[in-house]
Amino acid sequence: MGPVNDTKTALVTGANKGIGFAIAQGLGPVGFRVAVGARDDARRETAVERLRAAGVDAFGVALDVTSDESVAEAVEAVEKEAGRLDVLVNNAGIAGRIDDDGQDPTTLDLDVVRTVLETNVFGVVRVTNAMLPLLRRSDAPRIVNMSSNMGSLTLRTGPVLAAYAPSKTMLNAITTQYARRFADTGIIVNSACPGYVATDFTGFNAPRTPEQGAAIAIRLATLPDDGPRGGFFDDEGPVPW
């Protein structure tokens, strides 16, 4: 490895398992040093060890996306370790409680909505804005927001989940606002849909592997300077809003 300045660094939030781990694993071979963002210390350390065993240059970053203090400390950790950030993948997300009809719109538990939005939307804004000074030091900064076609108002896929699905709709809307704001900069931001992936999120009852789900995120993280901005993409191409 050459000097730190020659090595691109990517931060993946919620990277200790599932799609986040697969994204971290996939970014290694395409030239990235990967910061594994995760709340749980033991799970984070295990993920870093697994990535290193697979040949990925990885380091852990304690990160709770719902905490201003934790995010500020994560910025300091990335700056100390790498000096800048080239890619941010906002992958951390939660489904929210689904028992007792908590996400049936007619019996919606607003506390469930608040909790889901705190991670899936506010957490993305919190992390993105905190990391912007480090991203601006990059020659080719990229931001990838992990969304879901359940948030598509056109497709309306999946079960009725009146907290989770709208959280992804709002995440997509925020993505377009960032893209407009960054239009005259080198920062490229897009939303990614990984598809229906077998993780603990889906009870491992889904047709796609985490590696398949990670592919679109890796593609959007490595876009050329003339790549698309403010879009919503899966493996097949643009996803309807």
N, C-alpha and C positions, 0 to 999 in steps of 0.2 A: 504494500500500500504506500502510495506517495504521500506528500504533505496533505494535511486536512483539507486545504483549499481545493485540491484536485479531486476529492471524493464527494460525490453528491450524497446528501442525507435526506432521508424520508422519515416522517413521523406517521405512524399508523395508530389511531386511537382504537381501544378495544382489541388489541392485537394478540391477546393471550390465547385466543381460541377461534375456532370456526373460520369464517371468511376473512376476518382481520389477520389471523395467523397466516392463512394462505396468501394474502396480499403481501405480508412481510416476507414470506418465503419466496414469492415470485419476484419481488423487487431486488433481492440480492444478486441473482445472476445477471441482471441488466444494469449493474454498476452502482447500486445504492448501498450505502451503509444505513441500516434500519434502526430507528428508535421505536422500541416496543412500548407503547403507551397502555397502561393498565392500572386499575385500582389495587387489585390484590397482589401483595408483595410476592407471595409464594408462587402464585400462578404466573406472574410476570417473569420471575427468575427461571422457572421451569421452561417457559416459552423461549427465553433468550438462550438457554442451554440447548434446547432442541434446534433452534435456528443455527447456532454456531456449529453444532454437530453436523448440520446439513450444508455447511460451508458459507453461511451468511454472516457478514460482519454486523452483528446486532448488539445493541445495548438497551437496557431497560430505563424507562422514565415513569416514575410514579405519577399517575394522572387520573383524577376524578373530574370528568368534564362538567359536573354540576357544581364545582367549587371554585370560586374565584382564586382563593389562596393556592389550591392545588395546581391550577392552571398557570398561575404566576411562577410557582416554583418549577413547573415543567419547562417553562420558557427559559429560566435561568439554567436548568440542567442541560437543555439542548444547546444553548449558547456556549456553555462551558465545554461541552463535549465536542461540538462541531463548528461553532462560530456562525453558522447560518443554517437555513432550512430551504431545501429545494422543492420538496414535495410534502404536502399535508393531505393525508387521507382521513377524512372524518367518518370513521367506520363505527364507532361506539354507538349502540342503539339498544333500545329495549322494546319488547312487545307490549308491556304493561299487563296488569292483572286482567284475566279474561273469565274468571269464575264469577258466579252469582250475577250473570248478565251485566258485568261491569262495563262492557263495551257494546252492549245493545243500545242503539241511540235512544230508544224509548225509556230506558232505565239507567241512563249513563251516569256513572259515578264521576263527578267532576274532579275529584281528587286523583283518579286514575289518569284523566286527561292532563292535569297539571304535571303529574309525575312523568308521563311519557314526553310531553313537550319540553320539560326541563332537560332531559337527556337528548332527545332526538332533534330538537330545534335550538333551544337556548344554549345547549352545550356546544353545538356546532359554531354558533356565533361567538360564544365566549372563547373557544379555542382558536378559531380563525383570527379574530381580532387581536388576540394576545400574541399569536405567532407572526402576524404581519410584518413587524420590524425585521424578523429573521428571514422571512420569505423575500422581502424586498432586497436582501443582500445577494440573492441568487440570480444567475444569468437567465434561468428559465424556470421561474416559479410556477408550480402547478398545484391546484387544490381540487380534490375529488371528494364529493359528498355522496356517501353510500345511501341511496334511496331505495325505492321499491315501486314496481308497477301497481301495487295496491294503492299508491298515492295518485295514480293516474285517474283524472276525472272522466277520461274517455273510456279506458279499458275496464275500470271497476272490477278488478280481479280479486280473487281470494274471498275469505269469509267476511262477514260484516264485523268490522272492528273499528268502532267509531272514535277511538283515541289514536290507535296506531296508524291507520290509513291516512287520516287527515294530517297527522304529524309529518308524514312523508310528502303530502301535497304542499304543506307549508315549507318544508325543507326545499322542495323544488322551486317554490316561489322566491325564497331567500337566495337560492343559487342564482336565479336570473337577476336579482337586484345587485348581487356582488358582481356578476358579469358586466352589467351596465356600468357600475362604478369603476371597474377595472378596464373598461373598453380601450382606454388610451395608454394602458400600461402593459408590461410583459406578463402580468399575472393572468393565467388561464384557469378558469373554474368551470366545472361541469358536474352534473349528477350522473350516477351510475346505478343501473339496476342489475343485480347479480343473478336474478332468476330465483327459482324455487330450489333452495340448496339444503342438503341434509346436514343440519347442525342441531345443537341442543335447542336452538330457537324454534325449529320446526319439529322437534321430537325425533330428529334424524329420519323422518318419514317424507323424503323428497327425492326427486330423480337426479338432481345435479350434485356434483362434488364441490367442496369448498374451493378446490383449484379452478374448476370451471367458473364458479361464481366470482373468483378473484380476477379472472382474465380481463374483464372490461375495465376494472379499476387500474390495473397495471397499464393498459393501453392509454387510458386518459391521463395517467400520471407521467407518461413519457411522450405526450403529444409534441409535434414540432411547433415552432413559433407561429405558424399559420394555421394551426389546428382549430377545430371548432371551439366556440365559447358559449357558455350559458345554455348548453343543451342537456338533454336527458337521453342516455344511451344504454343499450344492452349489446349483447354479442351480435345481434342482427342489424344494429344501426339505431337510428333515432326511435325513442319511445314516445307515443303521443302523450301530450299533457292531459 
